[in-house]
């Protein structure tokens, strides 16, 4: 039998998180069998009667669908680890986005290491599919291919860049061509990805943000998304400053401005979607934005960890979910750990709603699997079902952090996280074995990211609006003792 298409079966899996097609939902099956052939699942249920070339013991394991990360920026964020966790600007509504974004601008030739490191973190936490948004850089498609992840690469482009020279207001520098040349460069990434002929490589159309793109650029981008049959994502509602800027320009919320210009695309992905017109910080005069999301079957890519560090949260996961918005999850910055994001989505959602049952664990698991697959228009991802892609995660239920084991998904999401992830398969190929990433040399990637950060640190002050030294921009948790 050809090794490329051999049938592999896990027998008597303690906990199988399979898809119930009739119910349209995940369910637990105790003691079931799970089989895949090549890159496709052939069985997820009771005893598998088919022939198989290899049998594996499922005792002490949970097998679940691979996680789908729909919002991240791999090429820029890893070098900010240890810098931005306690950084916030109270004069910009506690966001660190505008102060921190340009402090450590990784040179294009070094970005591949940031991306490799981020992809390794994702794989280690059970991610099998990622929608990654970066300003295009040399070698991006190469490292995506090497990682073995299922990658949707979205080159970022925009009509304007923002900056702050005073720490309390933004200036927008508009490109003469409105960003069209940058969009062409981003679309070339999709062409390159698809040109590799790999089932794992695809693209997305991702103009940066509602406040940095003209209506014309967004319209052109949406047309390209439809022509290419590629997902479309736009940052909307990321910060208070963005809302205030758009209301200053237009007298409307961002969503209402998009609607007025005919720019609300059916099924579009809304990056973050926090500061919409109902958010309590805004005291805005309308409450229409949530209905607009529902009307176009939009999906929100929710990234709770980074915003929770600023004291900001969505209002609320449960409200959006109950209204009919497709809720998905992304890692955005760092760590690129989807299980931690799922936990934060549940905890922050419950706090924001002041209700224990506002965000059950079921909802965040669906957001990272089946709901994310729906947002991508892919019924072959995010579920363990015959015919679906063999993207799955093997969890070791015997590690101490998973015990006791009344409900393994709760133990995984709320306690064990990536410590219990043993193996990760993408398209039937092992990318993580016994907790070790096989497709990326993580020690080398970590060392290279550290070297990049160290090289950029001496010039951080010159890139800060107030020219503050780094130890004032981001003071260490403890002072350094005198030598």
Secondary structure, 3 states (H helix, E strand, C coil): CCHHHCEEEEEEECEEEEEECCCCEEEEECCEEEEEECCEEEEEECCCCCCCCEEEECCCEEEEECEEEEEECHHHHHHHCCCCCCCCCHHHCCCCHHHHCCCCCCCHHHHHHHHHHHHHHHHHCCEEEEEEEECCCCCHHHHHHHHCCEEEEEEEECCEEEECCCCCCCEEEECCCCCHHHHHHHHHHHHHHHHCCCCCEEEEEEECECCCCCHHHHHHHHHHHHHHCCEEEEEECCCHHHHHHHHHHHCCCHHHHHHHCCCCCCCCEEEECCCCCCCCCCCCCCCCHHHHHHHCCCEEEECHHHHHHHCCCCCCHHHHHHHCCEEEECCECCCCCHHHHHHHHHHHHHHHHCCCCCCCHHHHHHHCCHHHHHHHCCCCCCCCCCCCECCEEEEECCCHHHCCCCCHHHHHHHHHHHHHEEEEEECCEEEEECCEECCCCHHHHHHHHHHHHHHHHCCCHHHCCCCCCHHHHCCCCCCCCCC
